[in-house]
C-alpha cells in the first residue's frame, strides 16, 4: 500500500512537470523605451549575476534600456556614485541600488507594464 501511494505521487509529479506549458515570453520593447524616455539608466557589470537577472527579464527588449557597463566606463560610474551593481539612476540623479525587477522599475519610472 505504501509503495502504491509513493508510485502515484511520483507519477503525478512527473505528469505535472512534463505537461506544464512554457512561460509566455512578453515583449517589453515599449516598457524599455519608456524607461529610456524617462532617462532611467542601469549601471552594471558583465560579471554581476544580479545585473544578468535584470537583463534577462527584458529579453531582447533590453537593447532599448539605457545601460552603462562599469567595467568599461569606470570613471563615469565612480562620478555617478555607483557603489554596487546593478544601480539604476533616474534623470534627477536619484539612485536605486540592487535588483528592481519589472514592477519596481514601473513604480520608479511611472512606465506601465505590458
N, C-alpha and C positions, 0 to 999 in steps of 0.2 A: 504494500500500500504506500509506504514511504517513497519507494522508488518511482511509483506511478505518479505521485504528486510532483516529485522532482523533474521527471520527464516532461510532464505537462507544462510546468513553469519554464523549463529550458526551451521547449518547442514554441511556446507563446512568446517568449523573449526574442527568439530567433526570427519568428514571423514578424514581430513588431519592427525589428531592426531592418529587415530586408524590405518590408513594404512601405517604409517611410518615403515620402516624396522629398526630393531635394528642395532645399530652401530657395525660394524665388529670389533672384538677384534683381534688385531695383536699379533704376537709372537715376543717379544723383547729379547729373550734369547741371540742372537748374539750381539745385541747392548749392553745389560747389561754386557756380558762377555768382550766385548771390553772396556767398562768403567773400569772393574776390571783390565784388562791387562795394561791400561794406569794409573792405581793406582789413579783413581778419586774416592774419598770416601765421602759419605754423613754422616754428623754428625747431629743427630736429637734427638727428644724426643717423646715418645709414645703418649703424650697428645697434641702434636703440630699439628694443623689442616693443616698447610702448608706442614709438613712432610708427613702427611697422603695422601695429594693430590699427592705429588711426588711419593709415593709408589704405589698409585692407578693406575697411568698411565702405570706403568710397569706390573701390574697384577702379575701373578705367576713368571714372569721373575725377579722380584725384589730380589729373593733369590740369584741371581748372583752379585748384586750390593754390593760393599763393604759398610757396614753400621756400624756406632758406635752409640749405644744407650747411650746418655749422662747422662741419669738418673742413669745408672749403671756404666758408665766409666767417672765419673765426673772429676777426676784428668787429664785423657788423654785429655778431651775436653778443660779444662782450660789451659793445657800445649800447646795445638794447637791454643789457642786464639779464641775459638768459643764463640761468644757473643750473637748469636741468632740462631734460627732454621728455616729451615734447613740451614746448611753451608756445601758447597762442597769444598773439599781441594784436589788439584792435587799433583802429585809427587814432584813438585818443592816447594810446600808449599803455592802456590797462593790460596787465599780464594775467594769463590763466595757465597755471602750471599743471602738468600731468595730462593723462588721457581725459578728453572731454566727452567723446562719443557723439553720435549724431544729435541726440536730444540736448546734450549740454551745449553744443555748438549752435543749435537752433535757438536756445534760450539766450545765449550770449549775443548772437547776431540779430535776432528777430527774423531770420530767414525761415520760411515754412518748409517742413519736411514733406517729401512726396507721399 
